[in-house]
Amino acid sequence: MQHAVGAPLPQPHRPGHAAAGWTNQAPHPPHPQPAAPGWAGPAPHHAPPPPSRDTTGHMQLPPGAPVTAPVPPPADHTTGTGTGTGNATLAVLLIGPAGAGKTTVARYWASHRRVPTAHISLDDVREWVCAGFADPRSGWNDQSEAQYRLARRTCGFAARNFLANGISCILDDAVFPDRPVVGLGGWKRHVGPGLLPVVLLPGLEIVLERNAERSGNRRLSDEEVAGIHGRMAGWYGSGLPIIDNSTYDVETTARVLDDVLARAIASPPAF
């Protein structure tokens, strides 16, 4: 049975109602016996009360909400420069073609900040689908479209929950500039207007080399990589900050990313 993307799951089956297509039915209960004198029968069953805040593993979370623009970090008056993103709580979307190093850079940047920061990878979430996974090597179709949309909504929900609890997050995705409603506009709807997008766009030869080192369904053909890279060039002139990390290692790219984000906090890009 198929359900519309984003639609709620069907209600769980109530006791006494069999699931459709399920043939292994439980036997009927025996007929009730007369109660013994003085016996009022079993006490009615009540659902257990919700766990208290003192219960191990239970924490009352604040409601998730769209992220707003972060507060600019304070300037360093000794040098006259900023201090990067500092302690700002922010949501970042790292955009780039396959092989740009998005996931590696995002994870490094998140793990080296001075404040709690989460990394959310769209590809990781898409691969939660095991049976029926829409392999990108099979081309674009209705199934891959649906799974990408579902993964983006799931990532956006996770980002809002992290942010509501004071944890910054960085997401990575290959968003195409010629499909703004599906990509960048979708992320803005899912996360909020305070989302800060940055494009990571090294040269084609670098992307091809990095793609060749991949394995599994994340390794694409050279033709596909070249096509994706060519479409990503459309971000030039968009107003979004672009980092060419062709000659940067991961640490340097993460440092440049932090500086770019500090400027974006002070003057958010329009998108």
For each residue, the residues with C-beta under 8 A, 3 or more apart:
1:
2:
3: 7 9 10
4: 7
5: 146 149 150
6: 149 150 153
7: 3 4
8:
9: 3
10: 3
11:
12:
13: 17 18 19
14: 17
15:
16:
17: 13 14
18: 13 22 25
19: 13 22
20:
21:
22: 18 19 25
23:
24:
25: 18 22
26:
27:
28:
29:
30: 33
31:
32:
33: 30
34:
35: 39 40 41
36: 39
37:
38:
39: 35 36
40: 35
41: 35
42:
43:
44:
45:
46:
47:
48:
49:
50:
51: 55 58
52: 55 58
53: 58 59 60
54:
55: 51 52 58
56:
57:
58: 51 52 53 55
59: 53
60: 53
61: 161 164 165
62: 164 165
63: 164
64: 157 160 161 163 164
65: 160 163 164 192
66: 160 191 192 193 194
67: 90 91 159 160 163 191 192 193 194 195
68: 192 193 194
69: 193 194 265 268
70: 88 89 90 194 196 265
71: 88 265
72: 82 88 262 265 266
73: 82 83 84 85 86 87 88 262 265
74: 83 86
75: 80 81 82 83
76: 79 80 81 82 83
77: 80
78:
79: 76
80: 75 76 77
81: 75 76
82: 72 73 75 76 259 262 263 266
83: 73 74 75 76 86 262
84: 73 258 259 261 262
85: 73 88 90 113 258 261 262 265
86: 73 74 83 114 262
87: 73 114 115
88: 70 71 72 73 85 115 168 265
89: 70 115 163 166 167 168
90: 67 70 85 168 194 196 261 265
91: 67 159 163 168 169 170 171 191 192 194 195 196
92: 106 168 169 170 171 195 196 197 198 261
93: 170 171 172 173 175 184 187 191 195 196 197 198
94: 102 105 106 170 171 172 173 198 200 257
95: 102 172 173 174 175 184 197 198 199 200 232 235 240
96: 100 101 102 172 174 199 200 201 232
97: 100 174 201 207 225 228 229 231 232
98: 174 207 211 218 220 224 225 228
99: 206 207 208 209 210 211 214 225
100: 96 97 200 201 202 207 210 245
101: 96 104 105 200 202 210 245 250 253
102: 94 95 96 105 106 172 173 174 200
103: 106 107 119 121 123 172
104: 101 107 108 250
105: 94 101 102 108 109 200 245 250 253 254 257
106: 92 94 102 103 109 110 119 121 170 171 172
107: 103 104 110 111 119 121
108: 104 105 111 112 250 251 253 254
109: 105 106 112 113 117 170 254 257 258
110: 106 107 113 117 118 119 168 169 170
111: 107 108 117 119
112: 108 109 254
113: 85 109 110 116 117 168
114: 86 87
115: 87 88 89 168
116: 113 166 167 168
117: 109 110 111 113 167 168 169 170
118: 110 158 159 162 167 168 169 170
119: 103 106 107 110 111 169 170 172
120: 124 125 155 158 159 162 169 170 171 172
121: 103 106 107 124 125 171 172
122: 125 126 148 151 152 155 171 172 173
123: 103 126 127 172 218
124: 120 121 127 128
125: 120 121 122 128 151 154 155
126: 122 123 129 133 134 147 148 151
127: 123 124 133 217
128: 124 125
129: 126 132 133 134 147
130: 133
131:
132: 129 143
133: 126 127 129 130 147 217
134: 126 129 138 141 143 144 146 147
135: 138 217
136: 144 217 220
137: 217 220 221 224
138: 134 135 141 144
139: 144
140: 144 145
141: 134 138 144 145
142: 145 146
143: 132 134 146 147
144: 134 136 138 139 140 141 147 148
145: 140 141 142 148 149
146: 5 134 142 143 149 150
147: 126 129 133 134 143 144 150 151
148: 122 126 144 145 151 152
149: 5 6 145 146 152 153 182 186
150: 5 6 146 147 153 154
151: 122 125 126 147 148 154 155
152: 122 148 149 155 156 173 186 187 190
153: 6 149 150 156 157 190
154: 125 150 151 157 158
155: 120 122 125 151 152 158 159 171 173 190
156: 152 153 159 160 187 189 190 191
157: 64 153 154 160 161 190
158: 118 120 154 155 161 162 169
159: 67 91 118 120 155 156 162 163 169 171 190 191
160: 64 65 66 67 156 157 163 164 190 191 192
161: 61 64 157 158 164 165
162: 118 120 158 159 165 167 168 169
163: 64 65 67 89 91 159 160 166 167 168 169
164: 61 62 63 64 65 160 161
165: 61 62 161 162
166: 89 116 163
167: 89 116 117 118 162 163
168: 88 89 90 91 92 110 113 115 116 117 118 162 163
169: 91 92 110 117 118 119 120 158 159 162 163
170: 91 92 93 94 106 109 110 117 118 119 120
171: 91 92 93 94 106 120 121 122 155 159 187 191
172: 93 94 95 96 102 103 106 119 120 121 122 123
173: 93 94 95 102 122 152 155 183 187
174: 95 96 97 98 102 228 232
175: 93 95 179 183 184 187 197
176: 179 182 183 228 231 232 234
177: 180 184 231 232 234 235 238
178: 231 234
179: 175 176 182 183
180: 177 183 184 185
181: 185 186
182: 149 176 179 185 186
183: 173 175 176 179 180 186 187
184: 93 95 175 177 180 187 188 197 271
185: 180 181 182 188 189
186: 149 152 181 182 183 189 190
187: 93 152 156 171 173 175 183 184 190 191 195 197
188: 184 185 191 192 193 195 271
189: 156 185 186
190: 152 153 155 156 157 159 160 186 187
191: 66 67 91 93 156 159 160 171 187 188 194 195
192: 65 66 67 68 91 160 188 195
193: 66 67 68 69 188
194: 66 67 68 69 70 90 91 191 268
195: 67 91 92 93 187 188 191 192
196: 70 90 91 92 93 261 264 265 268 269
197: 92 93 95 175 184 187 240 269 271
198: 92 93 94 95 240 241 242 243 257 260 261 264
199: 95 96 232 235 240 241 242 243
200: 94 95 96 100 101 102 105 243 245 253 257
201: 96 97 100 229 232 233 235 242 243 244
202: 100 101 206 207 244 245 246
203: 206 207 244 246
204: 207 208 225 226 229
205: 208 209
206: 99 202 203 209 210 246
207: 97 98 99 100 202 203 204 210 211 225 229
208: 99 204 205 211 212 222 225 226
209: 99 205 206 212 213
210: 99 100 101 206 207 213 214
211: 98 99 207 208 214 219 220 222 225
212: 208 209 219
213: 209 210
214: 99 210 211 218 219
215: 218 219
216: 219
217: 127 133 135 136 137
218: 98 123 214 215
219: 211 212 214 215 216
220: 98 136 137 211 224 225 228
221: 137 224 225
222: 208 211 225 226
223: 226 227
224: 98 137 220 221 227 228
225: 97 98 99 204 207 208 211 220 221 222 228 229
226: 204 208 222 223 229 230
227: 223 224 230 231
228: 97 98 174 176 220 224 225 231 232
229: 97 201 204 207 225 226 232 233
230: 226 227 233
231: 97 176 177 178 227 228 234
232: 95 96 97 174 176 177 199 201 228 229 235
233: 201 229 230 236
234: 176 177 178 231 238
235: 95 177 199 201 232 238 240 242
236: 233 242
237:
238: 177 234 235 271
239: 269 270 271
240: 95 197 198 199 235 269 271
241: 198 199 260 263 264 269
242: 198 199 201 235 236
243: 198 199 200 201 248 253 256 257 260
244: 201 202 203
245: 100 101 105 200 202 248 252 253 256
246: 202 203 206
247:
248: 243 245 252 253 256
249: 252 253
250: 101 104 105 108 253 254
251: 108 254 255
252: 245 248 249 255 256
253: 101 105 108 200 243 245 248 249 250 256 257
254: 105 108 109 112 250 251 257 258
255: 251 252 258 259
256: 243 245 248 252 253 259 260
257: 94 105 109 198 200 243 253 254 260 261
258: 84 85 109 254 255 261 262
259: 82 84 255 256 262 263
260: 198 241 243 256 257 263 264
261: 84 85 90 92 196 198 257 258 264 265
262: 72 73 82 83 84 85 86 258 259 265 266
263: 82 241 259 260 266 267
264: 196 198 241 260 261 267 268 269
265: 69 70 71 72 73 85 88 90 196 261 262 268
266: 72 82 262 263
267: 263 264
268: 69 194 196 264 265
269: 196 197 239 240 241 264
270: 239
271: 184 188 197 238 239 240
